Amino acid sequence: AEISREKGIERKAISDEEVLWRILAAIVNEGAKIVEEGIAQRASDIDVAYAHGYGFPKYRGGPMFWAAQQGLDTVLTKIKEYQARYPDRWHPSDLLADRAATGKGWEG
């Protein structure tokens, strides 16, 4: 609470859904950057790494699959909302922006 006051941050309740979106949007955005950089070949590689390396529930398919289910345009919109509030922390991936604009999904 003291640090929040010092930084001028208004504390408020955050819903479970908002917590989920913030976490998964960050993972998806970073995953897209990893694909952009050529560290992974495709978005599904990110899902495999999360399911087998980080314990993401396999039956959920992975964070990139989750993003595709939500709609990449929806995920990008959320990230832009976060960017408006926290410009130093949120920068949408170019790949995500491109794929959201085309509407073709990750493999588009």
Secondary structure by P-SEA (a helix, b strand, c coil): caaaaaacbbbbbbcaaaaaaaaaaaaaaaaaaaaaacccccaaaaaaaaacccccccccccaaaaaaaacaaaaaaaaaaaaaaccccccccaaaaaaaaacccccc
